[in-house]
Amino acid sequence: MRRNVRKFVGTVLLVAFVPFYALLAMMIAAAHLPGTTVLTQSLYYAVAGLLWVIPAGLIIKWMLRPDAAE
C-alpha cells in the first residue's frame, strides 16, 4: 500500500476511532463510577484520557512508514 493511501486510511481510522473511544470511555464511567470517590473518578478519567494515545500513535506510525522499494 502506498504512503498516500495509508495516510487516507489512517485518517479515516483516527476520525472513527477517537469518538468511538470517547463514547466507550464515557459508557464505562457511567456504568461503574457512580458512587465512587472523587479520587477514583479522577484516576479513571486521567488514565482513560491518555489511553487513546497508544492506538492512535500506532496508527500514525503505520501511516508514516516509507513505501516499499519496488
N, C-alpha and C positions, 0 to 999 in steps of 0.2 A: 504494500500500500504506500502510495506516495505521501510525502510530508504534508502537502496542502490538503489532501483528502483526510489524513489523520487529524489535522487541525480542525477541519469542519466537523468530523465525527466527534472528536473530543469536546468541542464547544457545545454541540448538541447534548452530549452526555452530561457535561457540567451544568448546563442550563436545566436539565431534567433532574439531575441528582440533588442539587443543593436545596430546592424547595421540597423535594420528597424527603430528604434527610431532616429538614427543619420540622416538617409536619410529623414525621415519625418520632422525633425527639419530644415534641410537644404532646403527642398522644401518650408516650411512655410516662412523661412527667404528670400528665393529668390523671393517669391511672394509678400511679404508685406514690406520688409525692404529697397528696393532701394529708394533712395531719402530721407530717414530719417536721423536724426542727428547721429553723432558718439556715443553720449550718449545713444540714443535709441537702436542702434545696439549692443552696449556693454552690456546693461542691458538684452537684449533678449538673447544674447549668454551666459551670466553668468547664467541666470535662466534656459535656455534650457540645458546648460551643466551640471547642477546639478540635474535637474528634473528626469532624468532617474534612479537616485539612489533609489527613493522611490519604484517603482515597482520591481527593482532588489533586494532591501532589503527584500521585502515581499516574493519574490520567494526563496531567500536564507533562510529566516526564516522558510518557509514551508519545504524546503529540509532538514533542520536540526532538525525538530521535532522528538522526540523519537518515536519508534514503539509502537503501542498499545499493551497492555498486552493481551495475548491470553489464 
